[in-house]
Each structure stands twice: as C-alpha cells, then as structure tokens.
Amino acid sequence: MNAASVGHGAHSVDLRIQASDQVLGHVERSLRVRLNRNTVVRKRRTVGTRTDRGTWVRIERRALDRIGAQGWNGTECATLLEGVAQPAWLGSLVWRDANEPVMWRADETELLPGEPVGTAVLADDPGLPDGWWRALNASLDALAVQETRRVATPDTVTITQDVITRSVRGVFGDAFDTTVEQWAPAHADLNWANVTAPAFSLFDWEDWGNAPRGLDSASLWASSLAVPALADRVQRERRSDFESRDGKLMILFVCSKILGPDSHPEDPRLGPARRMAEKTVADLQSD
C-alpha cells in the first residue's frame, strides 16, 4: 500500500464483488483496530464494517480525477455542521494506491443509531413515523443555513451551472431558463441507503457542499418513485423546496438521470418521473 506513480486510467471496480482483504488489513494496521468481517456492508465503491472498539469504519475508493481541488474530506468537514443528525467523526486514514491512479480513504465514526432505511431506491413503503419526518426536516433545514466553501459532488461530479444546464437541456430541451438562483449546502447523496430508522441519522457525507436549493429533496423523492405514497410524502414534507424555482430545476436534474440515455426500460420510476417532468417543464415555461 505504498505510493506509486500514476499510470494509465483507473480501472472500474465494484467493491461488492472485488476482493478487499488487503485493504481491510491495511486499515486495521494503520488505525490499530480490528474489523469485524461478519458485519461488512459492501457497496459499489465503499465498504463499511464494525470494529472491536464499538465504532464504524467506512472505506471508499475514488479515482484521482474524481477528487477535485477541494479535496476529499467531506465526512471530516461535516463535523462542523450544527443541528444535523449524523454519527460523530473520530478519525481517518488516506492513502494512494500502489498500482492505480486512485486514492483510498477510511473514516471511523460512531455507530449509526439505527439501521439504514433500505437501498438507494425503495420498492416498499418503510412506514416511517411522523417523528422521523420531523427529524429529517430539522436536519435538512439546519444544513441549508450553514456556510461552506465546499461544492457538492453528486455521483462524484462537481455540480455547476453548466452541469445542470447540460443535464436538463439534454433531456428536456431549451424552452425555459435553467439559471439557478439560490445555492445552499446539501448532502448531495440523499437516498434511503444513507438515512437510518427508527432513529433518524444522515450519513455518508463525502459529497456534501453547496448545491442548488432542493437538490436533497429532489434526490430523496427520486429514490422514492417506485412507491407512490412515499414519493408523495417526500413532496409534502419538503413542499417549499418543490415549489421553488430552483427546486423545480432540481426535479428535472434528477429526472434527467432516470429518463436520459442510460435509462433502463424496466425501471419502475420511469412513468412517475416522466409525468412529473412534463408538469415541471410546463411550470417553468409559464414563469
């Protein structure tokens, strides 16, 4: 795990199937902790596990060209946020891969207060109580009034006016203005795999930063579209975001990912996303 010079581009790796024993061993030695292999949770580019000291370690692999000028310390920087329910950050480890132009990062945090609600896209209503929704709203509202120089990187891509315009116009045309008026801090990866229940907590903060108003609300809504009642609940709870002009642009931004050239014909979100996008385009054209 020593540093090495950059060679060719980083290979695409899925950590759900890629062997990671060497990486886990490196983290154990460096953080002086034992990882519980029976609790490992694997995602496409992250691995998480409990430790023998009652904490959680999240390990991420990211290509150098996806890190950007602001660095790669979102979880660490999120410790400064006030009024946001999240596990406390305890320490980290960062190293450069010896064989590829990628970096690895391990963050140790408190254990989550509950289990993740589900996968990124839900197929069933989790039946969350009113108190859970109040906690979600309190954290998102508190996050939106923070100050930061960070810029959000949803899907590891820095969000800019140009990115928004190209994404939206590439799917919905150019018959309306795509200029964002209000930018505010956002988690930038808000989906059902990154929130807990029954106690609410928001985790995986690597991509947070300033983004157009309504990005988080639109992202959670898109994650809910296969369950109409749940998507409706998100809209009701975050009504002010959805009714704002920037919120409408964020609806189209997330819908562009569902309805764009990489869409899957059997995605249950296609119909609801298309109907909402048509209504939103009409609203923006009439402004």
N, C-alpha and C positions, 0 to 999 in steps of 0.2 A: 504493500500500500504506500509506496514511496512516490514522490512527484515524478512526473515524466514529461517529456516534451510533447507538444500537440502533434498528432499525426493526421490521419485522414478524419473525416467527419465521424461523429459518434454514431454507433450502431443503435438501431431501435431495439429497446429491451423492455420486456414485460416482466416485472418482478413477481407477478402472480405465478409464473412458471419458471423463471430463471433461478438457478441455484444461488443462494446468498449466504452460505455458511461462512465463507471467508470474510464477507463484510460484517456479519454479526460478530464474528470472533474479534475483528479489529475494533469494533465498538466496545466490546466487553473489556478488552485490554486497556483501551485508552480512557474510558470512563470509570474503570475499576468497578465494574458491576457485572452481575450475572443475569443474562437474559433468559426468560422462561420460554423455551421453544414451544411449549404446549399452548401458548397464548398468542402466537404470531398471527397477525392480520396482514394479508398481502393485498395490495392494490397495484395498478399498472406501473406506477413509478415510485411507490412508497412501500415500506414495510414497518409495522409497528408491533411492539411487544411489551409485556410487563417485565419488571425487573425484580431482583431479590430484595430490594430496599423499598418496595411498595410504590414505585413510580412507573412512568410510561416512557418509552423511547420510540420516537418516530424517525425513520431513516428515509432519506429521499435521494434519488439520483437525478441529476439535471445536467444537460449539455451546457458547455461554456457559453455558447451563443444564445442561451436562454436565460442567462443570469442578469445581464444588463448592468448599467453603470451604477444603479443604486444598491447593488449587492444582493445578497441572498440571505437575509436575516429577518424575515417577516415575523416569525414566531417570537424571536427575541425582542424586536421593536414593539410588538403588540403588548408587551408587559406594561407599557406606559399608558395604555388606554384606560380611561376611567369609566366606571359604570357598565362595563361589558362583561358578561358572564363567560369566563374562559378558564381553563386549567392554568395554574401558575407555572411559569417557565423557570427551570432550575439550572440549566447549563447546556452547552452544545459542543459539538466536535465537527470540524470541517476538514476535508482532505481532497486532494486531487488524485484521480485515478491514474495508476501507473501505465495503463495500456491504451486509454482512450481519452479524447478531449472532453471529459466530463468531471463534475465535482460530486462529492457525496457530502451529505450533512445529516448529523444525528442530533436531535433536540430531546432533552429529558425534561419532562413536565410532571406535574401531579397527575394522579389517575383521574379519569373522567368521572363525574358524579353519577353517571348513568350510562346506558348503552346507546350507541348510535341508533337513530330512529329507523334507518334502513339503508338501502342502497341509494346511489345518486338519483335514480328515477324510481319512484314507488309504483307498485302495482295494486296495493291495498291501502285503505284509509287506516292510519295508525291510531285514530281515536284519541287525539291529544286533548287534554282538559283545557278549560279557559285559562287557568293559571299559567299553563305552558305558553300560550299565545301572548299573555301579558308580559311574560319574561322575555320572549322573543322581541316584542315591540320595544320594551325598555332598552334592551341591548342595541338594537338597530338604531333607535333614536339617539342613544348616547354616542354611538360610534359616529353618526353623521355630523355631530357638532365638534368632534375632535379636530386638532390641527396637525398636519403632517406634510412633509415634502415628498413622501413616497408616492409613487404612481402605481395603481393596481395593474396586475398582470394576469387577467383571467386566461386560463389554459396556457399559462406561461408566456403570453404575448402582451407586451405593454399596451395598455389601452390609450389611444389618442383620438383626436377628432378625425384624423384621416382613416384610422382603422374602422371607426364607427361608420363613417360615410361610405367607405368601400363595401363594408359588410351589408349595410342596409340597402344601398342602391343596387348592389349586385343581385339582390333577390327581389326587391320591391320597386325598383325604378327610381327616377329622379324628379317626380312630380311634386315634391314637397321639400322643405328646408330641413336639413339634418344637423344644423348647428346646435351644439349643446350649450345651454345657458348656465347651468349650475353643476359644479363639481364638488364632491364631498367624499370623505373617507368611506370605503366599503370593504367588506370581507373579500369579495370578488370570486369566491368559490362556494357560495351558499347553496347547498343542496342537502338532501336528507341523510347523506352519509357523514356530514360534518356537524350535525347537531345531535344532542343527546336528549333522552327522556327516561323516566318521568321528570327528573330534574333537568332544566334547560341549561345547556352549555354550548358554546360555539368554539370549534377547534379547527386545526389546520390553517394557520394564519400566514402561510408563506407568500400568498399573492395579494395581500391587502394593500390598500393605498387609495389615493384619490381616484374617483371614477364619476361618471355622470350620475346624477341623482336617480335612484330607482333601480340601479343595477342589481343589488342584492334581492330586492323584492321580485323583480322580473325573473331572476335566476331561480329562486325558490318556486315561483309559480310554474316555470317551465319544467322543473323537476317533479311537479305535481300533476301534470296534464293527463296522465293515464288514469287519474282518479278525479273525476269532475268535481265532486263535492269538496275535495281537498284543495283543488285549484281555486274554486270559488271562495273558500275560506281565506286563502292567502290574499286574494284580491280585496276581500272585505277588511281584513286586518291591516293591510298596507294601502288602503284606499287613497290616501293623499299622494303617495308615490305614483300610483297608477293613473291618477287624474292629472298629474303634472305633465307638461310638455316633454320634459326630459325623460320622465317615466315611460311615456308612450314610445319615445325613441328606443328606450331600453327593451321594451316589449318586442319591437321589431328586430333589435340586435340579437336577442336570444332566439327569436323565431327564425332568424336567418340561418342559424346553425341547425335548426331542426328541419327547415324546408329547403335548404340550399342543395348544392350539387352532391353533397355527401350524405343526403338523407337516405334512410332505409325505408323501403316501401311498406314494411310491416310494423313500423314504429306507431304505437297507438296514440302518440301525441300529434301526428300529422294533421288529422282533422281539426281538433281543437285549436292547434296553433294557426292553421290556415284561416279559420273563421275569425279568430282574434286579430290576426294580422290584417285581414281585409277591413275590419271595423276600424282598426287603429290608423291605417293608411287614410281612410276616408276622413277620420277626425283631423289628422294632420293637414290634409289638403284643404279643409274648410277653415283652418286657423287664419 
